[in-house]
Amino acid sequence: MKNEKQSLKEILDSWNRFIISESIKEKFEDKDIGKNVIIKSCCSECKEYFDKQKLKHEDTGTLLQINLADREITPNGRKENFVLVKNKKEEKQYPQCCITTG
């Protein structure tokens, strides 16, 4: 039983590392800078991050910068690449997974 638990833990750790590595691939290219974007918290982890950072869960804006530093957005270590978006009032950084061009 102990070996099964350890094996399951190894599989889950491996899967978590894979998810983390996949999530930080750059989503936008230089040609996307200046485009109108839709900001929407895309999952429960991002919703929690938006709440902690006091970000609106839905907004629109203009993409100003891409591929900022990868940051941890959850206590379990999930990282995401960030982008800079200007909405009506100010510039804010958001996880790229929550941004779509539109």
C-alpha positions as CSV (number, residue, x, y, z in Angstrom):
1,M,0.0,0.0,0.0
2,K,2.8,2.4,0.8
3,N,4.4,1.8,-2.6
4,E,1.1,2.5,-4.3
5,K,0.7,5.8,-2.4
6,Q,4.2,6.8,-3.3
7,S,3.7,5.8,-6.9
8,L,0.5,7.8,-7.1
9,K,2.2,10.8,-5.5
10,E,5.0,10.6,-8.1
11,I,2.5,10.5,-10.9
12,L,0.6,13.5,-9.5
13,D,3.9,15.4,-9.0
14,S,4.9,14.6,-12.5
15,W,1.5,15.7,-13.9
16,N,1.6,18.9,-11.8
17,R,5.1,19.8,-13.2
18,F,3.7,19.1,-16.7
19,I,0.7,21.4,-16.2
20,I,3.0,24.1,-14.8
21,S,5.4,23.9,-17.7
22,E,2.5,24.0,-20.3
23,S,0.8,27.0,-18.7
24,I,3.8,29.3,-19.0
25,K,4.2,29.0,-22.8
26,E,3.9,32.5,-24.3
27,K,0.4,33.0,-25.7
28,F,0.9,36.4,-27.5
29,E,3.3,37.7,-30.2
30,D,4.6,41.2,-30.8
31,K,1.9,41.6,-33.5
32,D,-0.7,41.4,-30.8
33,I,0.5,44.5,-29.0
34,G,-2.0,47.3,-29.4
35,K,-5.0,45.0,-30.0
36,N,-8.2,45.3,-28.1
37,V,-8.5,42.4,-25.5
38,I,-11.1,40.9,-23.3
39,I,-10.1,40.2,-19.7
40,K,-11.9,37.4,-17.9
41,S,-10.8,35.3,-15.0
42,C,-10.7,31.9,-16.6
43,C,-10.7,29.3,-13.8
44,S,-11.1,29.1,-10.0
45,E,-7.4,29.6,-9.4
46,C,-7.4,32.8,-11.5
47,K,-10.6,34.0,-9.8
48,E,-8.9,33.6,-6.5
49,Y,-5.9,35.5,-7.8
50,F,-8.1,38.3,-9.2
51,D,-9.8,38.6,-5.8
52,K,-6.5,38.8,-3.9
53,Q,-5.2,41.4,-6.3
54,K,-8.6,43.3,-6.4
55,L,-8.9,43.0,-10.1
56,K,-12.2,43.1,-12.0
57,H,-13.2,39.6,-13.1
58,E,-14.4,40.9,-16.5
59,D,-13.1,44.0,-18.4
60,T,-11.7,45.1,-21.7
61,G,-8.6,47.0,-22.6
62,T,-5.6,47.3,-24.9
63,L,-2.6,44.9,-24.8
64,L,0.5,47.0,-24.1
65,Q,3.2,44.5,-23.3
66,I,3.6,40.7,-23.6
67,N,5.7,38.1,-21.9
68,L,6.4,39.8,-18.6
69,A,7.8,37.7,-15.8
70,D,6.2,34.4,-15.0
71,R,4.6,34.5,-11.6
72,E,3.1,32.1,-9.2
73,I,-0.6,32.6,-9.0
74,T,-1.6,29.8,-6.6
75,P,-0.3,28.4,-3.4
76,N,0.4,25.0,-5.1
77,G,3.0,26.6,-7.3
78,R,1.1,27.2,-10.6
79,K,2.9,29.8,-12.6
80,E,1.6,31.9,-15.5
81,N,3.1,34.3,-17.9
82,F,1.8,37.9,-17.4
83,V,0.8,40.7,-19.8
84,L,0.2,44.4,-19.4
85,V,-3.2,45.7,-20.3
86,K,-4.5,49.3,-20.2
87,N,-8.2,49.5,-19.4
88,K,-10.2,52.7,-19.3
89,K,-8.5,54.1,-16.2
90,E,-5.1,52.4,-15.7
91,E,-2.5,49.8,-16.7
92,K,-2.6,46.5,-14.9
93,Q,-0.8,43.2,-15.2
94,Y,-2.9,40.0,-15.8
95,P,-2.2,36.3,-16.3
96,Q,-2.1,35.7,-20.0
97,C,-4.5,32.8,-19.7
98,C,-7.3,35.3,-18.8
99,I,-6.7,37.5,-21.9
100,T,-8.2,37.0,-25.4
101,T,-8.1,39.3,-28.4
102,G,-11.4,40.6,-29.5
